[in-house]
Amino acid sequence: MTSSVSYLERIETLRQAIKHADHIIIGAGSGLSTAAGLDYAGEDFRREFAPWIERYGITDLYSSSFHPFETPEEYWACWAKHIWFCRYRTGALPLYRQLQRLFPKAFIVTTNVDAQFELAGFDKKNIFATQGDYGRFQPANGDPKITWSNRRWVELALPLIDDCRIPTNMIPRTEDGRPTAMNLRVDDTFVEDEHWHRQAKRYTDFVQEASQGNLLLLEFGIGYNTPGIIRLPFEQMAQRYPKTTLVRFNRDNPEPYLQDLPRFLSFTEDISVILNQL
């Protein structure tokens, strides 16, 4: 059932799918956080990053991650602001709180790195963040396979930023003085630590158990940047498991890649409006 079917009919089908679901998995991409108000190039970004925009010509947060800063003091000043802006500034956003109220026992698999599901109150044991977390550091070369919180560093570094730089002694390092990196999947040095592997297994185990009953897959804001992580596996589950329903919320790419999915529903309408009607 696609977006060409009447909106009210799709809402009623969704209600029935939720009512009869034994298990629910939420899959989320960047489109969900954008819908929730985390705009990486909007008014908030332009206000908070005005000095970097003026000095370096940065146009959005994503591209700022790859800007060729000349010094580590400049690089880490921008990252301190970046982490604060995306991870610690807002707290849980209303749309994520709304999802938690509606689906408190859902298992979450997400490519987002803003920890909004955790902030909204979902059980951390039921969240698998496949691509990392803005709130974690790791060794720059990926060895050893450990990560640690960067919150205290951000709190100390932010007030010290001057002229788009931090003091040299604030450049983050490992306990033994080696270079540090963000725990974000950008290359093969990304650290999949003990927690990552534990959550990956929990997700696999959850899918295996849930596939035996009425499984509802709710996919929010996932396009074609990394479709092999959630989007295509969700379609494969909907095709493979006879009692599985896939509901896709995607403004621009609602169509399935696999044909003849027996229980498929899509929405291009505003996510918050849909959730309000549930």
Backbone torsions as a table, in degrees:
resi	resn	phi	psi	omega
1	MET	NA	114.8	-173.5
2	THR	-102.7	-177.4	-177.8
3	SER	-67.8	-8.0	177.0
4	SER	-75.7	-20.0	175.3
5	VAL	-75.8	149.5	-174.4
6	SER	-56.4	146.4	-178.0
7	TYR	-58.8	-46.9	-177.9
8	LEU	-63.3	-35.4	178.3
9	GLU	-67.5	-40.5	178.6
10	ARG	-67.8	-38.2	177.4
11	ILE	-61.5	-43.2	-180.0
12	GLU	-66.3	-39.2	176.4
13	THR	-62.7	-40.3	177.6
14	LEU	-64.3	-44.0	178.2
15	ARG	-56.9	-44.4	-179.0
16	GLN	-66.8	-37.7	178.5
17	ALA	-64.0	-40.6	177.8
18	ILE	-65.7	-44.0	-177.8
19	LYS	-58.8	-39.8	-173.5
20	HIS	-97.7	2.2	-178.1
21	ALA	-72.6	133.4	171.3
22	ASP	-85.0	-33.7	179.7
23	HIS	-141.6	148.9	178.5
24	ILE	-129.5	132.8	171.7
25	ILE	-118.0	128.0	174.3
26	ILE	-100.8	124.4	173.1
27	GLY	-109.2	129.0	-172.3
28	ALA	-134.7	138.6	174.4
29	GLY	-122.2	-169.1	-172.9
30	SER	-62.5	-26.4	-180.0
31	GLY	-61.6	-28.3	178.9
32	LEU	-70.5	-44.6	178.8
33	SER	-67.3	-33.8	174.8
34	THR	-63.1	-44.3	177.7
35	ALA	-63.5	-29.9	-179.4
36	ALA	-78.8	-12.9	176.5
37	GLY	115.6	2.7	175.7
38	LEU	-86.0	89.9	-176.4
39	ASP	-99.1	114.1	-174.7
40	TYR	-79.5	0.5	179.0
41	ALA	-143.0	16.3	-173.6
42	GLY	-93.4	-158.4	-174.7
43	GLU	-62.7	-42.7	179.2
44	ASP	-60.3	-44.9	178.7
45	PHE	-59.7	-47.3	-177.0
46	ARG	-64.0	-33.4	178.4
47	ARG	-72.6	-49.6	-173.9
48	GLU	-73.1	-29.1	-176.0
49	PHE	-108.3	21.5	-178.3
50	ALA	-52.8	-44.0	-179.9
51	PRO	-62.9	-37.3	-179.8
52	TRP	-73.6	-36.4	177.7
53	ILE	-62.7	-44.0	-178.3
54	GLU	-68.9	-43.3	-174.4
55	ARG	-78.4	-42.8	-170.3
56	TYR	-111.5	-8.6	-178.0
57	GLY	73.9	22.9	179.4
58	ILE	-65.9	135.5	-175.7
59	THR	-108.7	-18.3	-179.7
60	ASP	-163.7	165.6	-176.2
61	LEU	-67.9	-38.0	-177.7
62	TYR	-59.9	-50.1	-178.2
63	SER	-68.6	-26.0	178.3
64	SER	-62.7	-26.9	179.9
65	SER	-63.2	-23.5	-175.5
66	PHE	-113.6	10.6	-178.9
67	HIS	-67.3	136.2	-177.7
68	PRO	-81.7	72.0	177.3
69	PHE	-61.8	145.8	-175.4
70	GLU	-79.9	-25.2	-176.5
71	THR	-131.9	153.2	176.2
72	PRO	-65.1	-27.6	177.8
73	GLU	-63.5	-38.0	176.7
74	GLU	-73.5	-43.2	-178.6
75	TYR	-57.4	-48.5	-175.0
76	TRP	-79.2	-22.4	172.7
77	ALA	-64.5	-44.0	179.0
78	CYS	-65.4	-39.6	179.7
79	TRP	-68.6	-36.1	177.0
80	ALA	-58.7	-45.0	178.1
81	LYS	-66.5	-41.4	-179.3
82	HIS	-60.8	-49.8	-179.3
83	ILE	-61.2	-47.2	179.3
84	TRP	-58.5	-44.6	-175.8
85	PHE	-62.3	-42.6	-173.3
86	CYS	-93.7	-24.7	-169.1
87	ARG	-112.9	-36.9	-171.7
88	TYR	-116.1	-16.5	-172.6
89	ARG	-69.6	-45.0	-165.8
90	THR	-94.5	-21.9	-166.6
91	GLY	67.1	-164.7	-179.7
92	ALA	-72.2	129.6	180.0
93	LEU	-83.1	150.7	-174.2
94	PRO	-54.8	-38.6	-178.5
95	LEU	-63.6	-38.4	178.2
96	TYR	-70.9	-37.5	175.3
97	ARG	-62.1	-37.8	178.8
98	GLN	-63.6	-42.8	176.6
99	LEU	-61.6	-39.9	-179.0
100	GLN	-66.1	-37.9	178.1
101	ARG	-66.6	-37.4	-178.1
102	LEU	-78.0	-37.3	-172.5
103	PHE	-132.5	60.6	-172.1
104	PRO	-64.7	-23.0	-176.7
105	LYS	-103.9	9.5	-179.7
106	ALA	-68.4	150.6	169.7
107	PHE	-90.8	138.8	-175.9
108	ILE	-110.9	129.3	167.6
109	VAL	-124.4	126.2	-172.4
110	THR	-145.2	145.8	171.4
111	THR	-92.8	-3.8	179.0
112	ASN	-72.9	149.8	-176.5
113	VAL	-119.6	18.9	-176.2
114	ASP	-97.9	-1.0	175.8
115	ALA	60.4	24.3	-178.2
116	GLN	-63.7	-34.0	178.8
117	PHE	-64.7	-42.2	177.2
118	GLU	-65.0	-44.5	179.8
119	LEU	-62.6	-31.9	-178.0
120	ALA	-77.7	-10.0	174.8
121	GLY	107.2	6.2	172.9
122	PHE	-65.5	147.1	178.1
123	ASP	-59.8	123.2	-178.0
124	LYS	-60.0	-27.0	178.1
125	LYS	-68.1	-18.0	-177.8
126	ASN	-106.4	24.1	179.4
127	ILE	-124.6	122.4	174.5
128	PHE	-116.5	102.4	178.3
129	ALA	-93.1	99.6	-167.7
130	THR	-70.0	-25.8	-170.7
131	GLN	-107.1	6.4	177.4
132	GLY	110.5	-161.4	-173.0
133	ASP	-154.0	127.4	175.3
134	TYR	-55.3	-22.5	-175.6
135	GLY	-88.5	10.0	-176.7
136	ARG	-126.6	140.6	168.6
137	PHE	-100.9	164.2	174.0
138	GLN	-149.2	164.8	171.5
139	PRO	-61.6	141.8	-174.3
140	ALA	-62.2	-32.7	-178.7
141	ASN	-93.6	4.3	177.3
142	GLY	81.7	8.1	-177.1
143	ASP	-134.8	125.8	3.6
144	PRO	-77.2	173.7	-175.6
145	LYS	-83.9	67.6	-179.7
146	ILE	-130.5	156.0	172.7
147	THR	-135.6	161.0	178.7
148	TRP	-151.4	158.7	-176.3
149	SER	-67.8	142.4	177.2
150	ASN	-108.9	9.0	-173.2
151	ARG	-60.5	-47.0	-178.3
152	ARG	-62.9	-39.4	178.7
153	TRP	-62.1	-43.3	179.6
154	VAL	-61.2	-44.1	-179.3
155	GLU	-61.5	-35.6	179.8
156	LEU	-79.6	-37.0	-173.8
157	ALA	-76.5	-37.8	-174.4
158	LEU	-54.3	-49.5	-177.9
159	PRO	-66.8	-15.2	-176.2
160	LEU	-94.3	-3.1	179.7
161	ILE	-67.0	127.5	179.5
162	ASP	-141.4	124.0	179.7
163	ASP	57.0	41.9	178.5
164	CYS	62.7	29.7	178.0
165	ARG	-138.2	156.0	168.7
166	ILE	-112.1	159.8	176.1
167	PRO	-61.2	150.2	-178.3
168	THR	-57.2	-37.7	-177.5
169	ASN	-71.8	-5.0	177.5
170	MET	-97.5	-1.6	176.6
171	ILE	-63.4	123.1	-174.4
172	PRO	-68.9	141.4	177.8
173	ARG	-141.6	163.9	175.2
174	THR	-68.8	171.9	-179.4
175	GLU	-59.8	-30.4	179.5
176	ASP	-97.9	17.8	169.5
177	GLY	87.7	10.1	-178.9
178	ARG	-89.0	163.3	-178.2
179	PRO	-61.8	148.0	-178.3
180	THR	-113.2	155.2	175.6
181	ALA	-138.1	166.6	172.7
182	MET	-72.6	144.2	176.3
183	ASN	-85.1	68.7	179.9
184	LEU	-128.9	141.1	-175.9
185	ARG	-79.6	94.5	176.6
186	VAL	-117.3	-19.8	176.7
187	ASP	-159.0	-168.8	-173.7
188	ASP	-78.4	3.8	174.7
189	THR	-89.9	-2.7	179.5
190	PHE	-56.2	130.9	-177.1
191	VAL	-90.1	116.5	168.2
192	GLU	-94.5	93.7	-173.2
193	ASP	-82.4	-173.2	-177.3
194	GLU	-58.2	-41.9	179.4
195	HIS	-62.8	-43.5	179.7
196	TRP	-57.8	-47.6	-178.2
197	HIS	-67.9	-35.9	177.4
198	ARG	-62.8	-43.9	-179.5
199	GLN	-70.5	-34.1	176.1
200	ALA	-61.1	-41.8	179.0
201	LYS	-68.6	-40.9	178.4
202	ARG	-60.4	-39.3	178.5
203	TYR	-65.1	-46.7	179.0
204	THR	-59.6	-43.9	179.5
205	ASP	-64.8	-39.2	180.0
206	PHE	-63.9	-45.4	179.5
207	VAL	-60.4	-43.9	-178.4
208	GLN	-61.0	-45.0	179.1
209	GLU	-68.5	-45.1	-174.9
210	ALA	-66.9	-28.1	-176.6
211	SER	-66.8	-14.3	-179.9
212	GLN	-82.1	-14.6	-178.6
213	GLY	-123.3	-157.1	177.4
214	ASN	-79.4	105.2	-177.0
215	LEU	-104.6	128.8	177.3
216	LEU	-111.4	121.2	176.8
217	LEU	-103.3	118.7	178.1
218	LEU	-110.0	112.3	-174.5
219	GLU	-110.1	121.0	-174.1
220	PHE	-117.8	118.9	166.0
221	GLY	63.9	38.5	179.7
222	ILE	-110.2	118.8	179.9
223	GLY	-100.3	-135.8	-173.9
224	TYR	-115.9	17.2	175.3
225	ASN	-69.2	-48.3	177.9
226	THR	-135.3	63.8	-174.5
227	PRO	-67.4	-20.8	-177.1
228	GLY	-74.5	-9.4	-178.0
229	ILE	-87.1	-45.0	-177.2
230	ILE	-128.7	-49.7	-170.9
231	ARG	-57.6	-55.3	-179.3
232	LEU	-70.5	-41.3	174.9
233	PRO	-59.3	-36.2	176.3
234	PHE	-63.4	-42.9	178.0
235	GLU	-63.2	-39.8	179.4
236	GLN	-64.8	-38.8	176.3
237	MET	-64.5	-41.8	-179.9
238	ALA	-64.3	-29.5	178.9
239	GLN	-81.6	-35.5	-172.1
240	ARG	-84.5	-39.4	-174.0
241	TYR	-99.7	117.9	-169.4
242	PRO	-65.4	-22.3	-178.4
243	LYS	-106.7	29.1	-178.7
244	THR	-107.8	133.6	175.7
245	THR	-114.8	130.9	176.6
246	LEU	-108.0	124.7	176.6
247	VAL	-117.9	119.0	-175.9
248	ARG	-108.1	126.4	175.2
249	PHE	-109.5	105.6	-175.3
250	ASN	-156.3	117.1	-176.0
251	ARG	-64.5	-39.3	-171.0
252	ASP	-106.7	-26.9	-174.5
253	ASN	-132.3	65.9	-177.2
254	PRO	-79.5	-17.4	-170.6
255	GLU	-72.5	145.9	175.6
256	PRO	-80.6	149.6	174.2
257	TYR	-79.1	-44.2	177.8
258	LEU	-80.0	138.8	-178.3
259	GLN	-88.6	157.7	172.8
260	ASP	60.2	42.0	171.1
261	LEU	-70.4	124.0	-171.6
262	PRO	-69.1	-30.3	-177.2
263	ARG	-134.3	82.3	-176.5
264	PHE	-129.7	138.3	-178.6
265	LEU	-141.1	138.6	-179.8
266	SER	-134.0	149.6	177.6
267	PHE	-130.6	133.4	170.5
268	THR	-107.4	-3.3	-178.3
269	GLU	-74.8	169.1	-178.5
270	ASP	-58.7	126.9	-175.5
271	ILE	-61.9	-44.0	-177.4
272	SER	-63.7	-35.9	177.6
273	VAL	-64.1	-43.8	179.5
274	ILE	-61.9	-46.7	-178.7
275	LEU	-63.6	-36.6	177.5
276	ASN	-60.5	-33.4	-178.8
277	GLN	-79.9	-7.7	178.0
278	LEU	-93.0	NA	NA
